[in-house]
């Protein structure tokens, strides 16, 4: 089995994206000081003191002194259970992070989120590289539901089997550089059953 790695620009957003909850009871509630509190549920303490997320929150609160961000942490193992518990008690936070167990399709089916359209500036998407917002990943029916906190940079590593691409009639020296190209190549490889029968495990 031949493999090759290519340094390509792929925006990996699913695990680091946020979604705006649609079911929070006290979304935008003000405290005694008159500040609006936004509740955020975070995985593995990405927003704990000293981490990049913590600095992001500090910068945001400095720019918006009338808003307070309240962060709750749940480990990767407990995050999904925590999210379910909050949803069942109708206490979803304002901002959550999707996980493989709760992709966009599931969040929409459960009616846990609402689109960002109309809640953010019209030029919101222009801040991100082309290909950041993809139907079925962070968009549905043209509406945007999630956005990346961290963007992939040039230098992301893509490993692939050159022999599988060759058998599917794809030039292994020209790997996919966008999600659409990646999906197209994946379909071609899986459609060519002979491309992997000799490398499959018995």
N, C-alpha and C positions, 0 to 999 in steps of 0.2 A: 504494500500500500504506500503510494507516494503522497506526501503532504507538502504543502507550501504555505508560507505565511506572506501576507501582503499588508502593507501599511496603507489603509484606505480611510476615507472620511465617512464614518457611519455615526449618526446621532443616536446614542443609546439612551432612551428616555424613560422606559417603563418603570424601572425600579427607583428612579429618582424624581419622578414626577409627582406633582401635587394635584389634588382634586378639591373642588369646592363642594362641601357637603350641602345637601338640600334639606336635610331633616333636623338640623340642630334647633333645639327649643329656644335657646337664648342667644342665637347668633346676633352679634352686634350689640349685645347688652352693655349698658354703661354701669360703671361702678360708682362709688360715692364721690370720687374725684372728678367724675364726668368723662372719664376715658372709656372708649369702646374697647371691649375685650374680644380678641379673636383666639379661639382655642385650636391648637394644632396637636395632632397625634403623630409622634415621630417614632421611627424604628431605630433601635440600637443607639439611642442617645446622640444622633447626628447633630443635635442642637445643644448639647451640653457645653458647659463653660470651657473655652479653649478650642473648641472645634469650629470648623468653617461656618456651619449653620448658626452657631451662637453669634458669631460676628455679623452674619447677615441680619439676624433679628435685631441686634443692637443698632445697626445702621438704619434699618427700617423704622425702628421706634424713634430714633433721633430725627429722621426726616418727617415722621408723623407723630408728634408728641401727644396727640389726642387718641392714639391707638396703643393698646397694650397687647402683646402676644403672649399667651399662656401656653406653654409647651408641656405635654405629657409624654412620657417615654414608655415604650413596651418593647421587649426584646423580640428578635425575629421569630422565636418559637411561640411567643405569647401574643404577638401583634394581631394575628388573625382572630384569635379567641377574644381579645380585647375589643376589636372592631365589631365582632358579632354581638358581644354583650352590650356595648354602647348602642348599637342599632336596635336591639330588642327592647331596650329601655327607653328608646326614642331620645337618646342623649348623644347623638353623633356630634363630634367636634366640627368646627367650621372648615378645617383643612385636614385632609388625610393623605396618605401615600398609598398608591395602588401596590399590590403584590401579585405574584403569579397566581395566588389563590383568589384574588379579587381583581381581575383585569377590568378594563373599561366596560366590556359587555355585561359582566356580572353586576358591576356598580350601577349601570343603567337599568338592568332588569329589576334590581332591588329598589330602584328609585331613591338612591342614596346621594345622588349628585345632581347638579344643575350646570348648564353651560356657562362659560365665562363671557360669552357674547353679550354685550350690553353692560357688563360689570367692569370691564377694563377699557382702556383707550383703544380707539379704532386701529392705531398703528402698532398694537401689541405684537403681532406676529412678525413685524419687520425687524424686531430686535434679535431674531433668531435666524440661523442659517437656513437656506433652502432645504426642504426635506425634513424639517423638524416636526411638523404637524402632519400626521398620516391618518387617513381614514381607517378606523378599526383599532388604532393604537391610542391616540389621544384626541381623535375627532370622530364624530358620528353624525351622518347626514349633513355634513358641512359645518356643524357646530363644534367648537373647541371646548373640551372638558378638563384637560390636564395640560400642564406645561412643565418643562424640565427645570430643575433647580441647578443641575450641573450638566453642561453639554460635553459630548465627546469631542476630543480634539484630534487633529491630524496625528497619526501615530497609533491609533487603535489597531489591534492586531487581528487579522482574519486568517484562520487556518482552514485549508480545504484540500481535498484529495484531487490531485491533478489527473489521475487516471479515470476517476468517475466523470470529470468534466469532459475529458477527451472522448470517452465512450458515448457521451450524450451529445457530441458534436459541438462542444463549447471550447473556445480557446482558453487554456489554463493560464496563459500569460495576460489575460484581460479579465480579471475577477470583477465582480459587481462592486459598484461604488455608491449605490443608493439603495434604499429599501425596495423600491420598485424593481430594480435590476436584480437584487438578491432574491426576491419572490419569483421572478421570471426564470432565473437559473435553477432555483429549487424545484420548480414545476417541471422543467425540462429533464432534470436529473431523475426525479422520481417517476416520470412518465416512461423513461427508458429503463425498463426492468433489467435488461441485460447489462446495464451499466454497473450493477452492484451484486448480481447473483454470484459471481466468482469470488467476491470478497466478504460475503455474508457469513456469519457464524453458522455452523451446522446445527 
